[in-house]
Amino acid sequence: MNKEQLRKMREQIENRENAVKLVLDEYCSLDGCPCGFKEFVFWAGKKQGPGWMDNIQNQLVKSARELDCFSKIEDFEKEYWLEGAYYCKNCGTRWNYFSQEWRMLAFQERLLIIDGDDPNKLFDEVIGDEIFATAGSEPAGRRVLNLEQWVEFMLGRKH
Ligand SMILES: [Zn+2]
């Protein structure tokens, strides 16, 4: 990456939504969908809480569900906190979408490959620095990434 590209990337990741969009755009232009990137599988599916939520993860799940390659599966098995299921038209992967209300009007969002392995095992514990937590329940003992570091992590750079 040259300086100009780096500068552009920095501008784009000024906010969470743009950073997520940049990462998803990159996956889709490389592979047609994000399903094959283990960083995506990890970050979209990792466990949140109990007393906190990862705002980058929530945005990632929200934006991913809106991708053209994902279509809704109407007939999915009902399960606690399971809000929907998706089928990837590009690669055939099927995803469950969980949205757990962990406190009033605050949700922990997750996308998990149906019958897939536990995504938490893909990487050591790491979270974004945009965390919303109940006082005293902040996650501890994990590597924390700011937005720029998060983009680099997701794109497999420097980590
Ligand atoms: Zn896919």
Backbone and ligand atoms as CSV (ligand in chain L), in Angstrom:
chain,resi,resn,atom,element,x,y,z
A,1,MET,N,N,0.847,-1.197,0.000
A,1,MET,CA,C,0.000,0.000,0.000
A,1,MET,C,C,0.888,1.254,0.000
A,2,ASN,N,N,0.645,2.173,-0.931
A,2,ASN,CA,C,1.439,3.403,-0.919
A,2,ASN,C,C,0.800,4.451,0.002
A,3,LYS,N,N,1.484,5.587,0.123
A,3,LYS,CA,C,1.036,6.618,1.071
A,3,LYS,C,C,-0.364,7.138,0.750
A,4,GLU,N,N,-0.596,7.328,-0.548
A,4,GLU,CA,C,-1.893,7.853,-0.977
A,4,GLU,C,C,-3.028,6.877,-0.617
A,5,GLN,N,N,-2.783,5.607,-0.867
A,5,GLN,CA,C,-3.799,4.598,-0.518
A,5,GLN,C,C,-4.027,4.553,0.995
A,6,LEU,N,N,-2.922,4.703,1.719
A,6,LEU,CA,C,-3.001,4.662,3.174
A,6,LEU,C,C,-3.815,5.850,3.702
A,7,ARG,N,N,-3.550,7.021,3.105
A,7,ARG,CA,C,-4.276,8.218,3.519
A,7,ARG,C,C,-5.779,8.051,3.259
A,8,LYS,N,N,-6.063,7.513,2.080
A,8,LYS,CA,C,-7.464,7.301,1.711
A,8,LYS,C,C,-8.143,6.329,2.666
A,9,MET,N,N,-7.393,5.290,3.017
A,9,MET,CA,C,-7.964,4.296,3.919
A,9,MET,C,C,-8.254,4.930,5.277
A,10,ARG,N,N,-7.329,5.777,5.740
A,10,ARG,CA,C,-7.527,6.427,7.043
A,10,ARG,C,C,-8.788,7.280,7.038
A,11,GLU,N,N,-9.001,7.991,5.923
A,11,GLU,CA,C,-10.204,8.833,5.815
A,11,GLU,C,C,-11.462,7.985,5.886
A,12,GLN,N,N,-11.399,6.871,5.173
A,12,GLN,CA,C,-12.585,6.019,5.084
A,12,GLN,C,C,-12.959,5.376,6.392
A,13,ILE,N,N,-11.963,5.163,7.240
A,13,ILE,CA,C,-12.298,4.470,8.483
A,13,ILE,C,C,-12.481,5.423,9.651
A,14,GLU,N,N,-12.857,6.645,9.323
A,14,GLU,CA,C,-13.132,7.605,10.392
A,14,GLU,C,C,-14.264,7.155,11.295
A,15,ASN,N,N,-15.192,6.477,10.724
A,15,ASN,CA,C,-16.252,5.998,11.600
A,15,ASN,C,C,-16.522,4.523,11.380
A,16,ARG,N,N,-17.192,3.957,12.339
A,16,ARG,CA,C,-17.416,2.523,12.400
A,16,ARG,C,C,-18.088,1.986,11.144
A,17,GLU,N,N,-19.140,2.691,10.718
A,17,GLU,CA,C,-19.913,2.196,9.579
A,17,GLU,C,C,-19.047,2.139,8.320
A,18,ASN,N,N,-18.254,3.176,8.102
A,18,ASN,CA,C,-17.373,3.197,6.926
A,18,ASN,C,C,-16.299,2.131,7.002
A,19,ALA,N,N,-15.764,1.924,8.195
A,19,ALA,CA,C,-14.713,0.919,8.362
A,19,ALA,C,C,-15.262,-0.473,8.022
A,20,VAL,N,N,-16.456,-0.744,8.492
A,20,VAL,CA,C,-17.085,-2.035,8.223
A,20,VAL,C,C,-17.358,-2.185,6.726
A,21,LYS,N,N,-17.839,-1.118,6.122
A,21,LYS,CA,C,-18.136,-1.153,4.687
A,21,LYS,C,C,-16.870,-1.428,3.874
A,22,LEU,N,N,-15.789,-0.763,4.264
A,22,LEU,CA,C,-14.519,-0.959,3.566
A,22,LEU,C,C,-14.076,-2.419,3.619
A,23,VAL,N,N,-14.186,-3.010,4.784
A,23,VAL,CA,C,-13.779,-4.414,4.954
A,23,VAL,C,C,-14.670,-5.343,4.123
A,24,LEU,N,N,-15.971,-5.135,4.195
A,24,LEU,CA,C,-16.886,-6.010,3.451
A,24,LEU,C,C,-16.708,-5.832,1.940
A,25,ASP,N,N,-16.505,-4.594,1.504
A,25,ASP,CA,C,-16.264,-4.339,0.075
A,25,ASP,C,C,-15.032,-5.095,-0.410
A,26,GLU,N,N,-14.014,-5.080,0.435
A,26,GLU,CA,C,-12.766,-5.761,0.077
A,26,GLU,C,C,-13.001,-7.276,-0.056
A,27,TYR,N,N,-13.681,-7.861,0.894
A,27,TYR,CA,C,-13.992,-9.295,0.820
A,27,TYR,C,C,-14.776,-9.605,-0.454
A,28,CYS,N,N,-15.795,-8.795,-0.712
A,28,CYS,CA,C,-16.670,-9.086,-1.851
A,28,CYS,C,C,-15.935,-8.907,-3.174
A,29,SER,N,N,-15.018,-7.949,-3.230
A,29,SER,CA,C,-14.300,-7.778,-4.494
A,29,SER,C,C,-13.265,-8.894,-4.685
A,30,LEU,N,N,-12.766,-9.455,-3.593
A,30,LEU,CA,C,-11.795,-10.551,-3.706
A,30,LEU,C,C,-12.472,-11.899,-3.984
A,31,ASP,N,N,-13.563,-12.157,-3.280
A,31,ASP,CA,C,-14.153,-13.500,-3.267
A,31,ASP,C,C,-15.627,-13.552,-3.659
A,32,GLY,N,N,-16.239,-12.392,-3.763
A,32,GLY,CA,C,-17.674,-12.361,-4.054
A,32,GLY,C,C,-18.555,-12.391,-2.822
A,33,CYS,N,N,-17.948,-12.715,-1.664
A,33,CYS,CA,C,-18.695,-12.745,-0.405
A,33,CYS,C,C,-17.684,-12.815,0.748
A,34,PRO,N,N,-18.143,-12.574,1.979
A,34,PRO,CA,C,-17.185,-12.595,3.101
A,34,PRO,C,C,-17.003,-13.967,3.738
A,35,CYS,N,N,-17.783,-14.958,3.325
A,35,CYS,CA,C,-17.874,-16.224,4.080
A,35,CYS,C,C,-16.554,-16.967,4.246
A,36,GLY,N,N,-15.645,-16.828,3.300
A,36,GLY,CA,C,-14.418,-17.609,3.341
A,36,GLY,C,C,-13.291,-16.976,4.143
A,37,PHE,N,N,-13.541,-15.804,4.694
A,37,PHE,CA,C,-12.485,-15.113,5.449
A,37,PHE,C,C,-12.644,-15.435,6.927
A,38,LYS,N,N,-11.614,-16.058,7.498
A,38,LYS,CA,C,-11.784,-16.500,8.888
A,38,LYS,C,C,-11.886,-15.323,9.844
A,39,GLU,N,N,-11.295,-14.178,9.447
A,39,GLU,CA,C,-11.444,-12.990,10.293
A,39,GLU,C,C,-12.920,-12.580,10.372
A,40,PHE,N,N,-13.608,-12.707,9.250
A,40,PHE,CA,C,-15.041,-12.385,9.235
A,40,PHE,C,C,-15.834,-13.389,10.068
A,41,VAL,N,N,-15.553,-14.666,9.845
A,41,VAL,CA,C,-16.262,-15.722,10.574
A,41,VAL,C,C,-16.079,-15.512,12.078
A,42,PHE,N,N,-14.856,-15.137,12.460
A,42,PHE,CA,C,-14.547,-14.880,13.864
A,42,PHE,C,C,-15.316,-13.671,14.385
A,43,TRP,N,N,-15.153,-12.542,13.700
A,43,TRP,CA,C,-15.675,-11.299,14.282
A,43,TRP,C,C,-17.198,-11.212,14.225
A,44,ALA,N,N,-17.783,-11.815,13.202
A,44,ALA,CA,C,-19.246,-11.776,13.107
A,44,ALA,C,C,-19.891,-12.760,14.079
A,45,GLY,N,N,-19.124,-13.794,14.473
A,45,GLY,CA,C,-19.740,-14.852,15.260
A,45,GLY,C,C,-19.309,-14.960,16.701
A,46,LYS,N,N,-18.262,-14.215,17.087
A,46,LYS,CA,C,-17.731,-14.420,18.438
A,46,LYS,C,C,-18.769,-14.053,19.503
A,47,LYS,N,N,-18.562,-14.663,20.644
A,47,LYS,CA,C,-19.481,-14.464,21.753
A,47,LYS,C,C,-19.315,-13.062,22.335
A,48,GLN,N,N,-20.401,-12.444,22.697
A,48,GLN,CA,C,-20.335,-11.130,23.334
A,48,GLN,C,C,-20.803,-11.261,24.782
A,49,GLY,N,N,-20.441,-10.222,25.564
A,49,GLY,CA,C,-20.986,-10.128,26.904
A,49,GLY,C,C,-20.451,-11.149,27.889
A,50,PRO,N,N,-21.167,-11.407,28.972
A,50,PRO,CA,C,-22.570,-11.097,29.199
A,50,PRO,C,C,-22.897,-9.612,29.438
A,51,GLY,N,N,-22.024,-8.857,30.077
A,51,GLY,CA,C,-22.409,-7.505,30.468
A,51,GLY,C,C,-21.971,-6.413,29.510
A,52,TRP,N,N,-21.685,-6.746,28.284
A,52,TRP,CA,C,-21.210,-5.730,27.349
A,52,TRP,C,C,-21.508,-6.152,25.912
A,53,MET,N,N,-21.429,-5.170,25.016
A,53,MET,CA,C,-21.561,-5.486,23.599
A,53,MET,C,C,-20.459,-4.796,22.813
A,54,ASP,N,N,-20.097,-5.434,21.700
A,54,ASP,CA,C,-19.045,-4.940,20.819
A,54,ASP,C,C,-19.719,-4.224,19.655
A,55,ASN,N,N,-19.607,-2.900,19.639
A,55,ASN,CA,C,-20.322,-2.114,18.629
A,55,ASN,C,C,-19.833,-2.379,17.213
A,56,ILE,N,N,-18.557,-2.707,17.070
A,56,ILE,CA,C,-18.054,-3.018,15.724
A,56,ILE,C,C,-18.680,-4.326,15.241
A,57,GLN,N,N,-18.753,-5.286,16.121
A,57,GLN,CA,C,-19.377,-6.559,15.746
A,57,GLN,C,C,-20.843,-6.356,15.352
A,58,ASN,N,N,-21.547,-5.564,16.142
A,58,ASN,CA,C,-22.953,-5.317,15.817
A,58,ASN,C,C,-23.099,-4.658,14.449
A,59,GLN,N,N,-22.221,-3.705,14.147
A,59,GLN,CA,C,-22.277,-3.043,12.844
A,59,GLN,C,C,-21.911,-4.016,11.720
A,60,LEU,N,N,-20.919,-4.858,11.990
A,60,LEU,CA,C,-20.492,-5.836,10.979
A,60,LEU,C,C,-21.644,-6.783,10.629
A,61,VAL,N,N,-22.331,-7.247,11.646
A,61,VAL,CA,C,-23.454,-8.162,11.410
A,61,VAL,C,C,-24.569,-7.446,10.646
A,62,LYS,N,N,-24.843,-6.224,11.046
A,62,LYS,CA,C,-25.907,-5.457,10.379
A,62,LYS,C,C,-25.579,-5.238,8.903
A,63,SER,N,N,-24.363,-4.786,8.633
A,63,SER,CA,C,-23.984,-4.490,7.249
A,63,SER,C,C,-23.884,-5.763,6.406
A,64,ALA,N,N,-23.402,-6.841,7.015
A,64,ALA,CA,C,-23.265,-8.097,6.270
A,64,ALA,C,C,-24.633,-8.623,5.858
A,65,ARG,N,N,-25.603,-8.492,6.741
A,65,ARG,CA,C,-26.949,-8.991,6.418
A,65,ARG,C,C,-27.546,-8.241,5.242
A,66,GLU,N,N,-27.046,-7.054,4.988
A,66,GLU,CA,C,-27.573,-6.248,3.877
A,66,GLU,C,C,-26.844,-6.496,2.558
A,67,LEU,N,N,-25.810,-7.341,2.580
A,67,LEU,CA,C,-25.060,-7.603,1.344
A,67,LEU,C,C,-25.953,-8.287,0.310
A,68,ASP,N,N,-25.702,-7.983,-0.966
A,68,ASP,CA,C,-26.502,-8.576,-2.043
A,68,ASP,C,C,-26.388,-10.096,-2.091
A,69,CYS,N,N,-25.218,-10.607,-1.648
A,69,CYS,CA,C,-25.015,-12.058,-1.759
A,69,CYS,C,C,-25.832,-12.841,-0.730
A,70,PHE,N,N,-26.312,-12.188,0.316
A,70,PHE,CA,C,-27.079,-12.906,1.341
A,70,PHE,C,C,-28.574,-12.812,1.089
A,71,SER,N,N,-29.223,-13.953,0.993
A,71,SER,CA,C,-30.681,-13.906,0.912
A,71,SER,C,C,-31.268,-14.638,2.110
A,72,LYS,N,N,-32.406,-14.171,2.534
A,72,LYS,CA,C,-33.042,-14.702,3.739
A,72,LYS,C,C,-33.580,-16.098,3.507
A,73,ILE,N,N,-33.385,-16.955,4.489
A,73,ILE,CA,C,-34.049,-18.258,4.479
A,73,ILE,C,C,-35.325,-18.068,5.295
A,74,GLU,N,N,-36.450,-18.263,4.665
A,74,GLU,CA,C,-37.709,-17.979,5.370
A,74,GLU,C,C,-38.031,-19.068,6.390
A,75,ASP,N,N,-37.682,-20.306,6.040
A,75,ASP,CA,C,-38.072,-21.436,6.867
A,75,ASP,C,C,-36.885,-21.903,7.704
A,76,PHE,N,N,-36.672,-21.293,8.881
A,76,PHE,CA,C,-35.542,-21.703,9.710
A,76,PHE,C,C,-36.028,-22.240,11.047
A,77,GLU,N,N,-35.203,-23.094,11.638
A,77,GLU,CA,C,-35.564,-23.699,12.913
A,77,GLU,C,C,-35.584,-22.652,14.006
A,78,LYS,N,N,-36.616,-22.657,14.795
A,78,LYS,CA,C,-36.726,-21.671,15.872
A,78,LYS,C,C,-35.804,-22.043,17.030
A,79,GLU,N,N,-35.169,-21.028,17.554
A,79,GLU,CA,C,-34.241,-21.229,18.653
A,79,GLU,C,C,-34.211,-19.928,19.448
A,80,TYR,N,N,-33.839,-20.029,20.718
A,80,TYR,CA,C,-33.799,-18.831,21.549
A,80,TYR,C,C,-32.847,-17.784,20.965
A,81,TRP,N,N,-33.278,-16.562,20.822
A,81,TRP,CA,C,-32.517,-15.423,20.312
A,81,TRP,C,C,-32.199,-15.517,18.812
A,82,LEU,N,N,-32.643,-16.587,18.176
A,82,LEU,CA,C,-32.400,-16.711,16.731
A,82,LEU,C,C,-33.444,-15.889,15.995
A,83,GLU,N,N,-32.953,-14.900,15.248
A,83,GLU,CA,C,-33.864,-13.955,14.608
A,83,GLU,C,C,-34.039,-14.216,13.119
A,84,GLY,N,N,-33.158,-15.018,12.541
A,84,GLY,CA,C,-33.275,-15.266,11.112
A,84,GLY,C,C,-32.143,-16.133,10.624
A,85,ALA,N,N,-32.218,-16.489,9.344
A,85,ALA,CA,C,-31.158,-17.283,8.744
A,85,ALA,C,C,-30.932,-16.787,7.319
A,86,TYR,N,N,-29.702,-16.957,6.843
A,86,TYR,CA,C,-29.336,-16.440,5.524
A,86,TYR,C,C,-28.615,-17.496,4.717
A,87,TYR,N,N,-28.778,-17.375,3.426
A,87,TYR,CA,C,-28.114,-18.272,2.480
A,87,TYR,C,C,-27.241,-17.406,1.582
A,88,CYS,N,N,-25.965,-17.787,1.426
A,88,CYS,CA,C,-25.089,-16.995,0.560
A,88,CYS,C,C,-25.198,-17.523,-0.869
A,89,LYS,N,N,-25.646,-16.651,-1.750
A,89,LYS,CA,C,-25.858,-17.043,-3.149
A,89,LYS,C,C,-24.530,-17.232,-3.874
A,90,ASN,N,N,-23.479,-16.678,-3.302
A,90,ASN,CA,C,-22.166,-16.772,-3.949
A,90,ASN,C,C,-21.466,-18.102,-3.675
A,91,CYS,N,N,-21.522,-18.568,-2.421
A,91,CYS,CA,C,-20.749,-19.770,-2.067
A,91,CYS,C,C,-21.577,-20.868,-1.422
A,92,GLY,N,N,-22.830,-20.579,-1.102
A,92,GLY,CA,C,-23.699,-21.615,-0.546
A,92,GLY,C,C,-23.679,-21.752,0.963
A,93,THR,N,N,-22.828,-20.953,1.645
A,93,THR,CA,C,-22.784,-21.030,3.113
A,93,THR,C,C,-24.110,-20.543,3.695
A,94,ARG,N,N,-24.541,-21.226,4.751
A,94,ARG,CA,C,-25.767,-20.813,5.422
A,94,ARG,C,C,-25.429,-20.288,6.822
A,95,TRP,N,N,-26.084,-19.202,7.192
A,95,TRP,CA,C,-25.772,-18.502,8.438
A,95,TRP,C,C,-27.002,-18.369,9.311
A,96,ASN,N,N,-26.806,-18.491,10.609
A,96,ASN,CA,C,-27.844,-18.126,11.568
A,96,ASN,C,C,-27.559,-16.726,12.096
A,97,TYR,N,N,-28.626,-15.984,12.288
A,97,TYR,CA,C,-28.504,-14.629,12.813
A,97,TYR,C,C,-29.141,-14.559,14.199
A,98,PHE,N,N,-28.297,-14.282,15.194
A,98,PHE,CA,C,-28.775,-14.172,16.566
A,98,PHE,C,C,-28.743,-12.715,17.026
A,99,SER,N,N,-29.771,-12.318,17.722
A,99,SER,CA,C,-29.797,-10.986,18.308
A,99,SER,C,C,-30.341,-11.114,19.722
A,100,GLN,N,N,-29.439,-10.987,20.681
A,100,GLN,CA,C,-29.820,-11.209,22.067
A,100,GLN,C,C,-29.923,-9.890,22.822
A,101,GLU,N,N,-31.087,-9.624,23.366
A,101,GLU,CA,C,-31.252,-8.395,24.155
A,101,GLU,C,C,-30.670,-8.654,25.538
A,102,TRP,N,N,-29.518,-8.048,25.798
A,102,TRP,CA,C,-28.822,-8.335,27.060
A,102,TRP,C,C,-29.143,-7.292,28.108
A,103,ARG,N,N,-29.631,-6.136,27.667
A,103,ARG,CA,C,-30.264,-5.212,28.591
A,103,ARG,C,C,-31.238,-4.396,27.755
A,104,MET,N,N,-32.063,-3.606,28.397
A,104,MET,CA,C,-33.131,-2.914,27.679
A,104,MET,C,C,-32.635,-2.242,26.400
A,105,LEU,N,N,-33.171,-2.679,25.269
A,105,LEU,CA,C,-32.903,-2.070,23.969
A,105,LEU,C,C,-31.429,-2.090,23.546
A,106,ALA,N,N,-30.657,-2.970,24.147
A,106,ALA,CA,C,-29.263,-3.156,23.719
A,106,ALA,C,C,-29.084,-4.623,23.333
A,107,PHE,N,N,-28.479,-4.845,22.178
A,107,PHE,CA,C,-28.448,-6.189,21.611
A,107,PHE,C,C,-27.020,-6.649,21.309
A,108,GLN,N,N,-26.811,-7.938,21.495
A,108,GLN,CA,C,-25.557,-8.571,21.071
A,108,GLN,C,C,-25.880,-9.337,19.796
A,109,GLU,N,N,-25.276,-8.885,18.683
A,109,GLU,CA,C,-25.590,-9.455,17.377
A,109,GLU,C,C,-24.514,-10.445,16.964
A,110,ARG,N,N,-24.945,-11.561,16.398
A,110,ARG,CA,C,-23.984,-12.579,15.937
A,110,ARG,C,C,-24.477,-13.236,14.658
A,111,LEU,N,N,-23.534,-13.524,13.771
A,111,LEU,CA,C,-23.804,-14.358,12.606
A,111,LEU,C,C,-22.945,-15.609,12.749
A,112,LEU,N,N,-23.574,-16.770,12.699
A,112,LEU,CA,C,-22.839,-18.020,12.889
A,112,LEU,C,C,-23.135,-18.981,11.743
A,113,ILE,N,N,-22.089,-19.574,11.189
A,113,ILE,CA,C,-22.286,-20.572,10.142
A,113,ILE,C,C,-23.051,-21.748,10.729
A,114,ILE,N,N,-24.118,-22.146,10.048
A,114,ILE,CA,C,-24.938,-23.247,10.543
A,114,ILE,C,C,-24.101,-24.530,10.540
A,115,ASP,N,N,-24.042,-25.188,11.700
A,115,ASP,CA,C,-23.218,-26.385,11.908
A,115,ASP,C,C,-21.719,-26.114,11.761
A,116,GLY,N,N,-21.316,-24.848,11.886
A,116,GLY,CA,C,-19.902,-24.508,11.795
A,116,GLY,C,C,-19.198,-24.684,13.140
A,117,ASP,N,N,-17.879,-24.577,13.139
A,117,ASP,CA,C,-17.115,-24.685,14.380
A,117,ASP,C,C,-17.275,-23.410,15.202
A,118,ASP,N,N,-16.890,-23.490,16.471
A,118,ASP,CA,C,-16.966,-22.342,17.358
A,118,ASP,C,C,-16.025,-21.239,16.868
A,119,PRO,N,N,-16.560,-20.093,16.452
A,119,PRO,CA,C,-15.698,-19.040,15.901
A,119,PRO,C,C,-14.728,-18.448,16.912
A,120,ASN,N,N,-15.039,-18.563,18.207
A,120,ASN,CA,C,-14.146,-18.016,19.230
A,120,ASN,C,C,-12.768,-18.677,19.214
A,121,LYS,N,N,-12.708,-19.880,18.639
A,121,LYS,CA,C,-11.440,-20.604,18.644
A,121,LYS,C,C,-10.508,-20.177,17.517
A,122,LEU,N,N,-11.009,-19.363,16.605
A,122,LEU,CA,C,-10.204,-18.997,15.427
A,122,LEU,C,C,-9.050,-18.064,15.775
A,123,PHE,N,N,-9.282,-17.189,16.747
A,123,PHE,CA,C,-8.239,-16.237,17.141
A,123,PHE,C,C,-8.222,-16.119,18.661
A,124,ASP,N,N,-7.105,-15.625,19.195
A,124,ASP,CA,C,-7.065,-15.312,20.621
A,124,ASP,C,C,-8.071,-14.203,20.893
A,125,GLU,N,N,-8.453,-14.099,22.127
A,125,GLU,CA,C,-9.468,-13.111,22.469
A,125,GLU,C,C,-9.014,-11.707,22.114
A,126,VAL,N,N,-9.815,-11.058,21.304
A,126,VAL,CA,C,-9.509,-9.707,20.873
A,126,VAL,C,C,-10.837,-9.004,20.635
A,127,ILE,N,N,-10.892,-7.721,20.961
A,127,ILE,CA,C,-12.140,-6.990,20.755
A,127,ILE,C,C,-11.828,-5.603,20.224
A,128,GLY,N,N,-12.847,-4.921,19.749
A,128,GLY,CA,C,-12.694,-3.557,19.314
A,128,GLY,C,C,-12.740,-2.619,20.500
A,129,ASP,N,N,-12.334,-1.364,20.287
A,129,ASP,CA,C,-12.340,-0.427,21.417
A,129,ASP,C,C,-13.687,0.286,21.565
A,130,GLU,N,N,-14.658,-0.101,20.734
A,130,GLU,CA,C,-15.978,0.515,20.852
A,130,GLU,C,C,-16.920,-0.455,21.550
A,131,ILE,N,N,-16.807,-0.408,22.861
A,131,ILE,CA,C,-17.551,-1.348,23.690
A,131,ILE,C,C,-18.554,-0.573,24.526
A,132,PHE,N,N,-19.733,-1.111,24.638
A,132,PHE,CA,C,-20.718,-0.537,25.532
A,132,PHE,C,C,-20.957,-1.563,26.629
A,133,ALA,N,N,-20.689,-1.161,27.870
A,133,ALA,CA,C,-20.750,-2.132,28.959
A,133,ALA,C,C,-21.529,-1.588,30.144
A,134,THR,N,N,-22.106,-2.489,30.870
A,134,THR,CA,C,-22.661,-2.149,32.167
A,134,THR,C,C,-21.478,-1.893,33.107
A,135,ALA,N,N,-21.577,-0.852,33.930
A,135,ALA,CA,C,-20.463,-0.511,34.813
A,135,ALA,C,C,-20.026,-1.727,35.610
A,136,GLY,N,N,-18.729,-1.997,35.593
A,136,GLY,CA,C,-18.204,-3.144,36.333
A,136,GLY,C,C,-18.160,-4.422,35.513
A,137,SER,N,N,-18.772,-4.408,34.327
A,137,SER,CA,C,-18.805,-5.627,33.505
A,137,SER,C,C,-17.929,-5.521,32.262
A,138,GLU,N,N,-17.071,-4.506,32.225
A,138,GLU,CA,C,-16.220,-4.322,31.058
A,138,GLU,C,C,-15.344,-5.561,30.834
A,139,PRO,N,N,-15.174,-5.932,29.579
A,139,PRO,CA,C,-14.314,-7.091,29.305
A,139,PRO,C,C,-12.869,-6.771,29.681
A,140,ALA,N,N,-12.183,-7.723,30.275
A,140,ALA,CA,C,-10.800,-7.490,30.688
A,140,ALA,C,C,-9.891,-8.563,30.103
A,141,GLY,N,N,-8.611,-8.244,30.051
A,141,GLY,CA,C,-7.628,-9.242,29.658
A,141,GLY,C,C,-7.649,-9.623,28.196
A,142,ARG,N,N,-8.103,-8.727,27.351
A,142,ARG,CA,C,-8.103,-9.017,25.916
A,142,ARG,C,C,-7.342,-7.946,25.175
A,143,ARG,N,N,-6.886,-8.312,24.000
A,143,ARG,CA,C,-6.251,-7.332,23.148
A,143,ARG,C,C,-7.350,-6.437,22.579
A,144,VAL,N,N,-7.124,-5.122,22.630
A,144,VAL,CA,C,-8.126,-4.174,22.153
A,144,VAL,C,C,-7.615,-3.484,20.902
A,145,LEU,N,N,-8.440,-3.449,19.861
A,145,LEU,CA,C,-8.056,-2.812,18.601
A,145,LEU,C,C,-8.873,-1.553,18.377
A,146,ASN,N,N,-8.203,-0.466,17.960
A,146,ASN,CA,C,-8.976,0.683,17.519
A,146,ASN,C,C,-9.444,0.409,16.085
A,147,LEU,N,N,-10.224,1.330,15.535
A,147,LEU,CA,C,-10.840,1.072,14.224
A,147,LEU,C,C,-9.817,0.764,13.138
A,148,GLU,N,N,-8.746,1.537,13.145
A,148,GLU,CA,C,-7.737,1.330,12.104
A,148,GLU,C,C,-7.063,-0.033,12.265
A,149,GLN,N,N,-6.741,-0.383,13.491
A,149,GLN,CA,C,-6.147,-1.703,13.753
A,149,GLN,C,C,-7.134,-2.815,13.430
A,150,TRP,N,N,-8.397,-2.534,13.659
A,150,TRP,CA,C,-9.426,-3.528,13.359
A,150,TRP,C,C,-9.472,-3.813,11.855
A,151,VAL,N,N,-9.432,-2.744,11.043
A,151,VAL,CA,C,-9.451,-2.928,9.587
A,151,VAL,C,C,-8.244,-3.762,9.155
A,152,GLU,N,N,-7.089,-3.465,9.718
A,152,GLU,CA,C,-5.879,-4.222,9.369
A,152,GLU,C,C,-6.004,-5.681,9.778
A,153,PHE,N,N,-6.565,-5.895,10.953
A,153,PHE,CA,C,-6.792,-7.266,11.415
A,153,PHE,C,C,-7.724,-8.008,10.456
A,154,MET,N,N,-8.818,-7.361,10.106
A,154,MET,CA,C,-9.827,-8.024,9.269
A,154,MET,C,C,-9.281,-8.331,7.876
A,155,LEU,N,N,-8.357,-7.512,7.414
A,155,LEU,CA,C,-7.820,-7.728,6.079
A,155,LEU,C,C,-6.520,-8.538,6.130
A,156,GLY,N,N,-6.227,-9.060,7.312
A,156,GLY,CA,C,-5.091,-9.960,7.452
A,156,GLY,C,C,-3.743,-9.288,7.381
A,157,ARG,N,N,-3.712,-8.000,7.706
A,157,ARG,CA,C,-2.433,-7.286,7.663
A,157,ARG,C,C,-1.901,-7.085,9.070
A,158,LYS,N,N,-0.602,-7.167,9.189
A,158,LYS,CA,C,0.084,-6.818,10.426
A,158,LYS,C,C,-0.323,-7.639,11.636
A,159,HIS,N,N,-0.993,-8.741,11.479
A,159,HIS,CA,C,-1.373,-9.485,12.677
A,159,HIS,C,C,-1.079,-10.962,12.514
L,1,ZN,ZN,ZN,-20.520,-16.738,0.729
